[in-house]
């Protein structure tokens, strides 16, 4: 059952903005300052509840034409396009790698503002919840853990997108220190790690999955994000060896320390995969998988609807579906589809990860995400409440496989983690055969096998560009399904544009540079 998260927006001096109406149980009759607000338990709860819709979660909010902000890297890679690129300048400039802080400055400013708005609200909650009356110690610790999770998640987006960024952990209760200098990447990651570690080890969060926790943050959610953060810190640009920490956390998640998770499996008929009830279709049809989804962005058709089904069909098919407008905002290129083995990889088969046909019609189209197809919304209601998965158990297995290999070598455990993901995809292969093929590999060869599955498996969690930036390696299909890795910097994308070093980050938004002179004049090489 969906939860309806009550929101009463705490307006701060620095981040005045429109109040969030998503998941609202009651309309606030007035807007209170922080010192006035945290006077009773419900106010503290409302402050934390607002974080489920602001800050990092807003990175999956978007329009039918614009796509969502987490697609920007996909456009830069040339692996994905948006059919409305001609009118959406942030899309065309990222695809063509002509982006800078001016020509997409307004779009980036909105993202910058969204993320810092979430941080500001989290800072208020973290400061004032300890002194809010009416909360039990356990509830106080859990609310603090949730707020720290969302603050860390917002900074995690900011540091990956923009590199050095202003770092603040205090509410803006006055006009002092409004214009902060950029903190180093290492300092930002240190704060992310501190917040997530405190939330995990001191937050008294339930050791169940988020879906089984009323769709609230659980220990498994925090542990998974922290494991991913450790993996990211181990790569570019920091290159500090935290593989052992990533491996340890992934192992604990897999072993059930933070909840019971596993990969959804295919239904079988007479020893063959039932394609309509493959694991991917079972996940697609579910609202959210308690078994596999570790962090989800929640939607509700009566309160805040998902726009992702609109991206499951290309333009020109509006007359065939109930939506007035559909748009291939996440349209994979042939170079991306060639990363899949077209015969042996189930994810590449029709109506698994992607589709090219319309039910009840002879129309065909280029591959478009089928994982976002919502039968009811597409043909009956034009209103979807299906949740969007952002962190999954498949990601945990792949984090674990890579981190174990990098810290301890190609162990049987690392092989098992990767083989679980690959065996589900390679539907006609035996897992023991897959394990045998992986066991004899050296560390570098094995890690590249993990990267291949990350690019193929986690495409709907928008991990591709993050992995390119982290590894500085670009996946290239020599023949369909056969991938090699080349240096990302210098690579010419399918848009015939060459990736430069500066493209490993986004430019800071021009309006923010004008507003805050303390940011300096170096705009990440743009």
Secondary structure by P-SEA (a helix, b strand, c coil): cccbbbbbccccccccccccccccccccccccccccccccaaaaaaaaaaaaccccccccccccccccccaaaaaaacccccccccccaaaaaaaacccccccaaaaaaaaaaaaaaaaaaaaaaaacccccccccaaaaaaaaaaaaaaaaaaaaaaaaacccccccccccccccccccccccaaaaaaaaaaaaaaaaccccccccccccccccccaaaaaaaaaaaaaaaacccccccaaaaaaaaaaaaaaccccccccbbbbbccccccccccaaaaaaaccccccccccccccccccccccccccccccccccccccccccccccccccccccccccccccccccccccccccccccccccccccccccccccccccccbbbbcccaaaaaaaaaaaaaacccccaaaaaaaaaaaaaaaccccaaaaaaaaccccaaaaaaaaaaaaacccccccaaaaaaaaccbbbbcccccbbbbccccccccccccccccccccccccaaaaaaccccccccccc
